[in-house]
Amino acid sequence: MEENFSDYFKQTGRVAKDYLETRLDLLKLQAAGKLSKALGLFFSVLMAFLLFFFVIVFLGMLVAFWIGEKAGSFTIGFTCASGMFILLFIAIIVFRKQLIERPLSKLLINVLIDEIDDRDDHVHIKDKPAPAAPATEDPARPGYVPDDEAVEHQ
């Protein structure tokens, strides 16, 4: 009887250890998935901003040269273009919540909500079959303790 308890506790310890290791691996994979999505979103937004930056710089140069040709002085043209950039910078600072923070927050929230919806679509708790009842007499299973031995006799 003591041998069965010893085997039972050893088997339970192994199962618990395997469960914890599997759970830790699952958490690592979930964290890696979320990190990869966040990094992907970050780099795509960064690339969009870089592209936007280069477009603005080249358009600014175009405007500066155009004004410079019309005014007869490139100094005046680049000064006007710099003034436009300063006004654009002030407008972005003043309206940063409406132009940058809120759209980025909404984008991040939508990505996370889509991820949660995808996960919920794949896991249907209601659709899972009920677990099968364990066999009452299966001494071939490791760590099996029959019910009559598991109850303490007085």
C-alpha positions in Angstrom: 0.0 0.0 0.0 2.8 2.4 0.9 4.4 1.5 -2.4 1.3 2.6 -4.3 1.2 5.9 -2.5 4.9 6.4 -3.3 4.3 5.7 -7.0 1.3 7.8 -7.0 3.1 10.8 -5.5 6.1 10.3 -7.8 3.8 10.2 -10.9 1.8 13.2 -9.7 5.0 15.1 -9.2 6.2 14.3 -12.7 2.8 15.2 -14.2 2.8 18.5 -12.2 6.4 19.3 -13.4 5.4 18.5 -17.0 2.3 20.7 -16.7 4.3 23.6 -15.3 7.0 23.3 -18.0 4.3 23.1 -20.7 2.5 26.1 -19.2 5.7 28.1 -19.1 6.4 27.2 -22.8 2.9 28.3 -23.7 3.3 31.6 -21.9 6.7 32.1 -23.7 5.1 31.4 -27.1 2.1 33.8 -26.3 4.5 36.5 -25.2 6.7 36.0 -28.4 3.5 36.2 -30.5 2.4 39.4 -28.9 5.9 40.9 -29.1 6.2 40.0 -32.8 2.9 41.6 -33.6 3.8 44.7 -31.6 7.2 44.9 -33.3 5.7 44.4 -36.7 3.2 47.2 -36.0 6.0 49.4 -34.7 8.2 48.9 -37.7 5.4 49.4 -40.2 4.4 52.7 -38.5 8.1 53.7 -38.4 8.5 53.0 -42.1 5.3 55.0 -42.9 6.7 57.9 -40.9 10.1 57.7 -42.6 8.4 57.7 -46.0 6.2 60.6 -45.0 9.3 62.4 -43.7 11.1 62.0 -47.1 8.0 63.1 -49.0 7.7 66.2 -46.9 11.5 67.0 -47.2 11.4 66.7 -51.0 8.2 68.6 -51.3 9.7 71.3 -49.1 12.8 71.5 -51.4 10.5 71.7 -54.4 8.6 74.5 -52.9 11.8 76.3 -51.8 13.3 76.1 -55.3 10.0 77.2 -56.9 9.6 80.2 -54.6 13.3 80.9 -55.1 12.9 81.0 -58.9 9.8 83.2 -58.7 11.4 85.6 -56.2 14.8 85.6 -57.9 16.6 84.5 -54.7 17.0 81.0 -53.4 17.6 82.4 -49.9 14.0 83.8 -49.9 12.7 80.5 -51.3 14.3 78.4 -48.6 13.4 80.9 -45.9 9.7 80.6 -46.9 9.9 76.8 -47.1 11.5 76.8 -43.6 8.7 79.0 -42.3 6.2 76.5 -43.7 8.0 73.7 -42.0 7.9 75.6 -38.7 4.1 76.2 -39.1 3.7 72.5 -39.9 5.7 71.5 -36.8 3.6 73.9 -34.6 0.4 72.4 -36.0 1.6 68.9 -35.4 2.5 69.8 -31.8 -0.8 71.5 -31.2 -2.9 68.8 -32.8 -0.7 65.8 -31.9 -3.5 64.0 -29.9 -5.9 64.2 -32.8 -3.3 63.5 -35.5 -1.0 61.0 -33.9 -1.9 59.7 -30.5 -5.5 58.8 -31.0 -5.1 57.1 -34.4 -2.1 55.1 -33.2 -4.0 54.1 -30.0 -7.0 53.0 -32.1 -4.7 51.1 -34.5 -3.1 49.2 -31.6 -6.4 48.5 -29.9 -7.9 47.2 -33.2 -4.9 44.9 -33.6 -5.2 43.5 -30.1 -9.0 43.1 -30.4 -8.6 41.3 -33.7 -6.0 39.0 -32.0 -8.5 38.3 -29.2 -11.3 37.6 -31.6 -9.1 35.2 -33.6 -8.2 33.4 -30.5 -11.8 33.2 -29.4 -12.8 31.9 -32.8 -10.2 29.1 -32.5 -11.2 28.1 -28.9 -14.8 27.3 -28.4 -15.3 26.2 -24.8 -18.9 25.2 -25.4 -18.0 23.0 -28.4 -15.3 21.0 -26.5 -16.3 17.4 -25.8 -16.7 16.5 -22.2 -13.6 14.7 -20.9 -14.0 10.9 -20.7 -14.4 9.5 -17.2 -11.3 7.7 -16.0 -11.4 3.9 -16.0 -12.1 2.6 -12.5 -10.0 -0.5 -12.9 -6.9 0.0 -14.9 -3.8 -1.2 -12.9 -1.7 -0.9 -16.1 -1.7 2.9 -15.8 1.4 4.2 -14.0 0.6 5.8 -10.7 -2.8 4.1 -10.5 -4.2 3.8 -7.0 -7.4 1.8 -6.7 -10.2 3.5 -4.8 -10.3 1.0 -2.0 -6.6 1.5 -1.2 -6.8 5.3 -1.5 -9.2 5.5 1.4 -7.7 5.2 4.8 -8.9 2.2 6.8 -9.5 2.6 10.5 
